Amino acid sequence: MKDNFDFERIWESKRALRERLATAPIAEKLRMLDALHERAAAIRGARFREATAVQEKPGGYGDRKEKTS
Amino acid sequence: MKILEVIHVVNQMVADGVIERYAIAGAVGATFYLEPVSTLDVDIFIELHATPGSALLTLDPIFSYLRDRGCMMEGEHVVISGWPVQFIPPTSPLVEEALANAAEMQVDGLSARVFTPEYLAAIALQTGRAKDKARLLQFIEAHALDRKKFEELVERHQLVDKWRQFQKQFPSNE
């Protein structure tokens, strides 16, 4: 169990990743920003579609159709 | 969506005399020195020409130049190559100085003016929102600052109290 959750090792690997990213060539980092931005825009677009979509709501208890005859 | 295209357009604005000089700030500016962090827009500080015959400084020439080139307005942003870009005149003596002392960087054969890390960090300290504090911490943890230059800026721009408060809030392990 301890081997699976060795937080020191997890932090160390995160720190190493951040360092690798920070020292990457600038052009590469800017391309990553482009990709992050596109992803964020897609998520925002999906949220907007969700919020504005017409949704069918289930009828409540006791809802009845008016009888026409 | 390409930041490099944004930089190309802004360089062209300088060449065409629409703006005098510029410097990239915010998260995009910080990415030149730190790991990339997702951001919604590009902040570009600019030195403006006064309109001939007027002492008024206005962003209108920038907007009309970009509109003529097919860019759309989105609130206070102009969308260039898919990126909302905000053009901001200097808001404090610190930012004015940062603009004058910006670093000229080369990216893929393109020249880009960017605030130096010490100015980005000092502006983050001055602005003081949660995300600015997080950025300042990033600069410190990544050892991306010349501490002597940074502390000299802190002192000269009356940020000593804010810096002390920040250090108390985020004690360093160094």
Interface residues (C-beta under 8 A of the other chain):
Chain A: R18 E19 L21 A22 I26 A27 K29 L30 M32 L33 D34 L36 H37 E38 R39 A40 A41
Chain B: M1 K2 I3 L4 A27 V28 T31 F32 Y33 L34 E35 P36 V37 S38 T39 L40 G82 W83 M105 V107 D108 A142 A144
